[in-house]
Amino acid sequence: MSAAGGVRRPRFSGLPWWLPAATLVIGGHLVTAWRLGGVVATDAEARIAAAAAAMRLSGFAADPLPFADALGARQLAVLATVLPLDALSTIDAARLACLLAGAVAALLTWPVLRALGAPAPAAAVGVVLAGASAPALTLHAGVASAAPAAAWLTLAAVLATRLRRPGPALPVAALAVLTAPLAVVALLALLAHLLLDGTVRVPRRARRPLGIAVAAAAVGLVVPVASPSVAIGGPVVDTPAALAGAAAGTALVLVAHRLLPWLRAVLTPVLVLLVLVAVPGPARVTAALLVLPGLAVVAGMVAGALAERLARPAPAAAVAIVLVVGLAATAAGDGPPRGPAAAAAGGMAGWAVAQLPPGTPVRADALDRAELAAAGLPVDALRGPADPPAPGEVLLLTPRPPAAAPAADGCPPAATLAGTDEGTGGSASVLCRTDGSGSADGAPVRTRLGGALAGNPALSLDPAAADLLRAGAVDTRVIAVLAAMSSARRLVVAGFPAVDLDVPGAPRRQVLITAVDGAPAAGSPLLPTWLDGQQPPFVPARVTPAGDALLVTWFALPDRSGGTP
């Protein structure tokens, strides 16, 4: 659009500029998706991701969310249908859905800029800033219900600018407001400006009172719509990065205010959102996601105006580099907090499914419950933090930011069954029993029985295995079964392997039997049958061939028929 306010038709095809810009956006989002491992999810991200997973996990119920977040989670679940969910964790599926929404919002800035009269190189500046800069990729990689709202709001801008009338854009903008209520503040700020400058036709006497009333409504709605009861937020945007980004964006708005007077109606909501970015709270990430496409449009228009002043389109490329690199350097910060590398397949959820007796109730937060349900744990065994206690339940603890206490602080050391630094969402997790007993309770008994078994002449033991028995480091169920077996058979035991993720010091509950009466254990037809015929708590969970040997594993807890490890 020219200074006179008319729409300028593009002077040449924009395809040579759109293709590299779109490639940078798509490539940047793909690289970001590949590097998601180890990013620590906040409590809000975990709850939104679990709500999105509930759409595809039959019978699973996530924690209740405010209406806007629940609607956003449903939209993320729809976006996730185009992703290979079988290979993704719950949190990563939600992150990729948010990345997809962010990429869409960034690419939609192109038609907005072109409709406003920006030359193709300048439009490419806006697209790259919206979707390939470090701040954009960091924001898009977080799980927030505002991610689809930013795409809806940008689509509304496309309809309004391309069709040159607001009607078709209103339903789309309304969907953005329902998904991210903070958007209503920006839209009211835009409407107030349009009323006051006469763009919206109303009786002359009513123009000023209406404009002031709408502006007052925008201000009055800030606190209600920014409340955690309306939207819980998402990833944490640290204050230094937020202030730096808001300052850089404000500087860009001031430049645009001077160079492009006709664009001031757009600058008003952008400036309002930048102010909200600078304010700590859960609304900060929502404001950042919503303002990013608008800020990109402003940057593209400024690039076009500067290039026009130089009377050549080529300098727009240099302007693009300066704007993108400058804003990326000032607003990227340290990125999202990172934990250890992504957990191996299964993780704590796989451990719980394989190592707990069937039907054991597990109390956990929403994201852990979603992972447990996806791993195959029956949903009726899952307990939320607010559910009443269940007999024999275990507790899976995964503290998430902004919580600072380590997971182990919530479990007495002796009651801890398993733990990992690579839990769901990149946080450490521990799983512990809640019945008041612990691994140290039976240590004297294990030491006495293990020492007697180590001296059994019918049992040939690896020296390290014998040491474990004498030290009381082997589960009494294993000791009892080996004692019974060796009363009638000669056994060769290669060791008592630890179970992955079992807490260090937990009694060993696996035994590797290599030979029975001089023959390979794996070839014995009677041994698995004999083991399967044991009574609880001595019946093993699994008997697995391991070459010529048999690996016999007991559950981490006894089944409900009784017995103690």
Secondary structure as GFF3:
##gff-version 3
##sequence-region A 1 565
A	DSSP	alpha_helix	15	34	.	.	.	ID=ss1
A	DSSP	alpha_helix	43	53	.	.	.	ID=ss2
A	DSSP	alpha_helix	67	80	.	.	.	ID=ss3
A	DSSP	three_ten_helix	85	87	.	.	.	ID=ss4
A	DSSP	alpha_helix	90	115	.	.	.	ID=ss5
A	DSSP	alpha_helix	120	131	.	.	.	ID=ss6
A	DSSP	alpha_helix	134	140	.	.	.	ID=ss7
A	DSSP	alpha_helix	146	163	.	.	.	ID=ss8
A	DSSP	alpha_helix	169	179	.	.	.	ID=ss9
A	DSSP	alpha_helix	183	196	.	.	.	ID=ss10
A	DSSP	alpha_helix	204	225	.	.	.	ID=ss11
A	DSSP	alpha_helix	239	259	.	.	.	ID=ss12
A	DSSP	three_ten_helix	261	263	.	.	.	ID=ss13
A	DSSP	alpha_helix	264	277	.	.	.	ID=ss14
A	DSSP	alpha_helix	283	309	.	.	.	ID=ss15
A	DSSP	alpha_helix	315	331	.	.	.	ID=ss16
A	DSSP	alpha_helix	347	355	.	.	.	ID=ss17
A	DSSP	beta_strand	362	363	.	.	.	ID=ss18
A	DSSP	alpha_helix	366	375	.	.	.	ID=ss19
A	DSSP	three_ten_helix	379	381	.	.	.	ID=ss20
A	DSSP	beta_strand	382	383	.	.	.	ID=ss21
A	DSSP	beta_strand	394	397	.	.	.	ID=ss22
A	DSSP	three_ten_helix	407	410	.	.	.	ID=ss23
A	DSSP	three_ten_helix	413	415	.	.	.	ID=ss24
A	DSSP	beta_strand	416	420	.	.	.	ID=ss25
A	DSSP	three_ten_helix	424	426	.	.	.	ID=ss26
A	DSSP	beta_strand	429	433	.	.	.	ID=ss27
A	DSSP	alpha_helix	443	454	.	.	.	ID=ss28
A	DSSP	beta_strand	459	461	.	.	.	ID=ss29
A	DSSP	alpha_helix	463	470	.	.	.	ID=ss30
A	DSSP	alpha_helix	476	486	.	.	.	ID=ss31
A	DSSP	beta_strand	491	495	.	.	.	ID=ss32
A	DSSP	beta_strand	510	516	.	.	.	ID=ss33
A	DSSP	beta_strand	519	520	.	.	.	ID=ss34
A	DSSP	three_ten_helix	521	523	.	.	.	ID=ss35
A	DSSP	alpha_helix	526	532	.	.	.	ID=ss36
A	DSSP	beta_strand	542	546	.	.	.	ID=ss37
A	DSSP	beta_strand	549	553	.	.	.	ID=ss38
###
